Amino acid sequence: MASEIFLYWGSGSGPCWRVMLALEEKGLSGYGNKLISFDKTEHKSEEILKLNPRGQVPTFKHGNIVINESMAAIVYLEDTFKGQGTELIPSEPTKKALVLQRTMESNNLAEKTGKLLYYFFRNKDNIDEAVVSPLKADLKDEVLIWEGYLKELGGDSFIAGKDFTLADCCLFPAVAMLVRQGVDLDKSAPNLGKYYKTVKDRPSAQASWPPHFKESPNQDRFKDVM
Amino acid sequence: MASEIFLYWGSGSGPCWRVMLALEEKGLSGYGNKLISFDKTEHKSEEILKLNPRGQVPTFKHGNIVINESMAAIVYLEDTFKGQGTELIPSEPTKKALVLQRTMESNNLAEKTGKLLYYFFRNKDNIDEAVVSPLKADLKDEVLIWEGYLKELGGDSFIAGKDFTLADCCLFPAVAMLVRQGVDLDKSAPNLGKYYKTVKDRPSAQASWPPHFKESPNQDRFKDVM
């Protein structure tokens, strides 16, 4: 089944990582894939554009089916491979509702992380504190919302309770980016720090860890966010 | 069943309208609801905040289950009321994939419409063409992507084929906002113009039409977008 799947992905892209986590959790290791270089703008190559007119990754194929929105791909994967691997969307209504809510809500953390990061990428040596401060404050508030959710769960390991779900496929890449950019979660958001370590150690996270996170040291762009 | 459902909503909010369309299509007319006023910042009221800490609408309840992300609420509704009303996510894999793809992808149109609109709201009499022009160009490109999808379908009525689906619950509110803001779709994107008229006439759209769209004339903020 994994042989019918092909994924174009970029290292460190949150949306790509969501799909990669879901693939591993569904027992689909060994899927076909191609790492594209953002630096070489390979996401705008002919090869990608013919499958994904927006020229973005993830670009995901299952047989002749193409899905390019990460949220769509992971819902599709869970639905199509329901009986195998980790159950990413539970069937019990209350649990299902919470998983769907946190899955979609995680876009808030991804967006606020992305906004700040893109500002740093675009403005490198010319950082305007008047622009950056409100972005940092927004991100801090957002991080504390997720810290609060975990605290409320009172010791459960994952963001929608005691089991790993679709919501973790989406939340974890954004949390890992915080750490990558120098947020000390253990100090500023200890429940999130514990969460990070728990998910980081899962085989799915290890198998899909962004290569450039391993090859270069963590950054300090977010060091004073929290 | 509709009696167990309650929705807080705002007139003209795309995310609210998605949920309202899905509720009507699933045969859940008559659900409990409260129209909140954005002008009076009622979305930040105690009543909403205790259910939705982000202070946003939609705020959706089904019994004791609360879901506040529109995409999560509509996936939950389809799954929970699978056997009744319109089938919003088909089970055939190719069709399902396209519906999920277009559902999530519709966020692009919603975001580009929203960005331009918020700029106009915030800057009323002080519009900077240097800011507004690229936002308009982005929106135009986006509208043409959706026009292209409909053209490719070659006469099908809805955005994922011949049947109304979840993707239409999400796309239609953004298309209706274009018309509301003065885009002449018949002239600039005729397939989208036809789509608008088809969905507009559905009982679900009529039942959920934003009251202030009916009570005040269309605007011309987007008149030169296309």
Interface residues (C-beta under 8 A of the other chain):
Chain A: P53 R54 H62 N64 I65 V66 I67 N68 E69 S70 M71 A72 A73 V75 Y76 D79 T80 P93 T94 K96 A97 L100 Q101 T103 M104 E105 N108 I145
Chain B: P53 R54 H62 N64 I65 V66 I67 N68 E69 S70 M71 A72 A73 V75 Y76 D79 T80 P93 T94 K96 A97 L100 Q101 T103 M104 E105 N108 I145
